[in-house]
Amino acid sequence: MSNSRKQIAVVGGSFGGINAAYELHRRFGQKAEIVVVSKDRDFTFHPSLPWVILGWRDPRAVQIPIEAPLQRKGIRFVHGEVERLDPNQCEIATNSETFHYDAALIASGAELDYAAIPGLGPHSGHTHSTFTVEEAVRARDALARVMAQESGRIVVGAAPGASCIGPAYELVMMIDTALKRLKKRHRFSLTFLTPEPFIGHFGVGGIGASPRMVQDEFAERSIDTVINAQIVEAQPDRVVLHDGSEYLYDFSLVIPAFRGAAFVRSVAGLANPKGFVTVNRQMASENFPNIFAAGVAIAIPPPRPTPVPVAVPKTGHMTELMARAAARNLAAEFQGGSKVDGLTIPSSCIADAGDTSFYLAADPFLPPRNRVITKKGKWARYLKLMFEKYYLAQIRYDLPPLDFGW
Ligand SMILES: Cc1cc2nc3c(=O)[nH]c(=O)nc-3n(C[C@H](O)[C@H](O)[C@H](O)COP(=O)(O)OP(=O)(O)OC[C@H]3O[C@@H](n4cnc5c(N)ncnc54)[C@H](O)[C@@H]3O)c2cc1C
């Protein structure tokens, strides 16, 4: 390999992109110019957005700007949207500049596919969502208005093909808790519409006892649940399913399906039909060996098909581990050294339920597994709050990954 300074481009400034950039910096030092391109100037700790919707967390507390921490390490930050990636010329074009790369690492997450369902989404549709601070604040204000009423109907759910269904579970249980605190729960209906074949499936066929735990929880909370729900339309006052059934609402929040970023979708051979980068176990593109990918941007097939499509979630913790593995393997391409399997990784997740919470962990994240933990208790909520602080500090100061002792 040549000794010239390498140009490494990282697309994405979130869990995947920042952790990858720090790992690349550790491995290359001055031997590479590392550039992080992100269309967002801030890192958002998404797991706290459901708390923002309930009004339990200040939105300003869950975001930090990323330019200064990256600059401190000598990592260049480009604020812009990647519009084109040319794997043959090894070029990336943003809306402001075009640059060459020797290797690229894609951690661009996903686009929210609201357009797949008429009337879906907070921008040109009728339902709320929880993927950005702006969406969460808008949902918070609408929910507060409905909860101020004497009675109401609340529908929370996920579209067919959604992968990040966990926040919908959290929200419906947290709304239940908030209504009980107001002594109004008996005058509100709470309906949960999910494409999963059973409650607690989470896109991975369940995690240990999670289906039983969540089913019991929903029964105790009188949350009406529709499984295999195939949402086909959202109207201003109702969500319509494929079988013609309608669910009236005063407030609704529906998790959309994801698809890969437009610049990924437009490169032949880089991604699956939904636009998620197809990678080998070392996190390298199957067709372009100098392109690596991690996090929500990659394709992971479901463990088994479901009657209504449900996609595999890629949690923040998984994304962090994948990103570090991808960066390590990218560096090994140039510097030699062993490569690691970035897909056989554990996953830990905490779902807050308002008055209690659930800790779910699986190693590896897809079955069959060596180890599973499912626990319920208020303590997990404090752990989640600690995660928020830790991850924000990790982005700011390049802290090591959280070690759960797996
Ligand atoms: C409401 C909610 C709750 C969640 N709760 C949990 C939880 O409790 N526990 C957990 O582990 N995980 C949770 N997650 C999942 C976690 O947030 C994701 O796993 C994580 O955000 C994935 O990181 P990523 O870097 O792959 O992608 P993303 O976080 O989606 O980031 C993508 C990055 O790429 C950038 N980008 C995209 N397209 C372009 C482009 N064309 N040009 C330039 N930049 C681009 C974006 O600006 C962004 O910086 C939750 C997610 C949500 C939304």
The ligand as an SDF file (V2000), in Angstrom:
LIG
                    3D

 53 58  0  0  0  0  0  0  0  0999 V2000
  -37.5280    7.7450   18.7880 C   0  0  0  0  0  0  0  0  0  0  0  0
  -36.3820    6.7800   18.7620 C   0  0  0  0  0  0  0  0  0  0  0  0
  -36.0900    6.0450   19.8930 C   0  0  0  0  0  0  0  0  0  0  0  0
  -35.0170    5.1590   19.8950 C   0  0  0  0  0  0  0  0  0  0  0  0
  -34.7500    4.4760   21.0220 N   0  0  0  0  0  0  0  0  0  0  0  0
  -33.6350    3.7090   21.0840 C   0  0  0  0  0  0  0  0  0  0  0  0
  -33.2690    3.0720   22.3030 C   0  0  0  0  0  0  0  0  0  0  0  0
  -33.9430    3.1930   23.3220 O   0  0  0  0  0  0  0  0  0  0  0  0
  -32.1230    2.3360   22.3160 N   0  0  0  0  0  0  0  0  0  0  0  0
  -31.3410    2.1970   21.1980 C   0  0  0  0  0  0  0  0  0  0  0  0
  -30.2980    1.5320   21.2550 O   0  0  0  0  0  0  0  0  0  0  0  0
  -31.6890    2.7700   20.0210 N   0  0  0  0  0  0  0  0  0  0  0  0
  -32.8020    3.5180   19.9450 C   0  0  0  0  0  0  0  0  0  0  0  0
  -33.1440    4.1260   18.7780 N   0  0  0  0  0  0  0  0  0  0  0  0
  -32.3600    3.8280   17.5780 C   0  0  0  0  0  0  0  0  0  0  0  0
  -31.1310    4.7140   17.4230 C   0  0  0  0  0  0  0  0  0  0  0  0
  -31.4760    6.0630   17.4830 O   0  0  0  0  0  0  0  0  0  0  0  0
  -30.5100    4.3670   16.0770 C   0  0  0  0  0  0  0  0  0  0  0  0
  -30.0100    3.0580   16.1800 O   0  0  0  0  0  0  0  0  0  0  0  0
  -29.3740    5.2970   15.7030 C   0  0  0  0  0  0  0  0  0  0  0  0
  -29.8150    6.6220   15.5820 O   0  0  0  0  0  0  0  0  0  0  0  0
  -28.7630    4.8310   14.3980 C   0  0  0  0  0  0  0  0  0  0  0  0
  -27.6440    5.6260   14.1060 O   0  0  0  0  0  0  0  0  0  0  0  0
  -27.1010    5.8040   12.6210 P   0  0  0  0  0  0  0  0  0  0  0  0
  -25.8370    6.5640   12.7630 O   0  0  0  0  0  0  0  0  0  0  0  0
  -27.0550    4.4970   11.9400 O   0  0  0  0  0  0  0  0  0  0  0  0
  -28.2200    6.6500   11.8400 O   0  0  0  0  0  0  0  0  0  0  0  0
  -28.9600    7.9820   12.1910 P   0  0  0  0  0  0  0  0  0  0  0  0
  -29.0210    8.2400   13.6600 O   0  0  0  0  0  0  0  0  0  0  0  0
  -30.2500    7.9280   11.4530 O   0  0  0  0  0  0  0  0  0  0  0  0
  -28.0610    9.1170   11.5540 O   0  0  0  0  0  0  0  0  0  0  0  0
  -27.8870    9.2930   10.1760 C   0  0  0  0  0  0  0  0  0  0  0  0
  -26.9140   10.4300    9.9450 C   0  0  0  0  0  0  0  0  0  0  0  0
  -26.6460   10.5440    8.5520 O   0  0  0  0  0  0  0  0  0  0  0  0
  -26.8760   11.8580    8.1160 C   0  0  0  0  0  0  0  0  0  0  0  0
  -27.3200   11.7970    6.7210 N   0  0  0  0  0  0  0  0  0  0  0  0
  -28.3550   11.1040    6.2170 C   0  0  0  0  0  0  0  0  0  0  0  0
  -28.4080   11.2570    4.8790 N   0  0  0  0  0  0  0  0  0  0  0  0
  -27.3860   12.0700    4.5620 C   0  0  0  0  0  0  0  0  0  0  0  0
  -26.9280   12.6150    3.3370 C   0  0  0  0  0  0  0  0  0  0  0  0
  -27.5180   12.3460    2.1650 N   0  0  0  0  0  0  0  0  0  0  0  0
  -25.8650   13.4430    3.3590 N   0  0  0  0  0  0  0  0  0  0  0  0
  -25.2440   13.7410    4.5260 C   0  0  0  0  0  0  0  0  0  0  0  0
  -25.6370   13.2460    5.7220 N   0  0  0  0  0  0  0  0  0  0  0  0
  -26.7040   12.4140    5.7270 C   0  0  0  0  0  0  0  0  0  0  0  0
  -27.8970   12.4290    9.0910 C   0  0  0  0  0  0  0  0  0  0  0  0
  -27.8130   13.8400    9.1060 O   0  0  0  0  0  0  0  0  0  0  0  0
  -27.4280   11.7920   10.4050 C   0  0  0  0  0  0  0  0  0  0  0  0
  -26.3570   12.5270   10.9370 O   0  0  0  0  0  0  0  0  0  0  0  0
  -34.2280    4.9990   18.7320 C   0  0  0  0  0  0  0  0  0  0  0  0
  -34.5280    5.7360   17.5860 C   0  0  0  0  0  0  0  0  0  0  0  0
  -35.5870    6.6200   17.6030 C   0  0  0  0  0  0  0  0  0  0  0  0
  -35.8890    7.4350   16.3670 C   0  0  0  0  0  0  0  0  0  0  0  0
  1  2  1  0
  2  3  1  0
  2 52  2  0
  3  4  2  0
  4  5  1  0
  4 50  1  0
  5  6  2  0
  6  7  1  0
  6 13  1  0
  7  8  2  0
  7  9  1  0
  9 10  1  0
 10 11  2  0
 10 12  1  0
 12 13  2  0
 13 14  1  0
 14 15  1  0
 14 50  1  0
 15 16  1  0
 16 17  1  0
 16 18  1  0
 18 19  1  0
 18 20  1  0
 20 21  1  0
 20 22  1  0
 22 23  1  0
 23 24  1  0
 24 25  2  0
 24 26  1  0
 24 27  1  0
 27 28  1  0
 28 29  2  0
 28 30  1  0
 28 31  1  0
 31 32  1  0
 32 33  1  0
 33 34  1  0
 33 48  1  0
 34 35  1  0
 35 36  1  0
 35 46  1  0
 36 37  1  0
 36 45  1  0
 37 38  2  0
 38 39  1  0
 39 40  1  0
 39 45  2  0
 40 41  1  0
 40 42  2  0
 42 43  1  0
 43 44  2  0
 44 45  1  0
 46 47  1  0
 46 48  1  0
 48 49  1  0
 50 51  2  0
 51 52  1  0
 52 53  1  0
M  END
$$$$
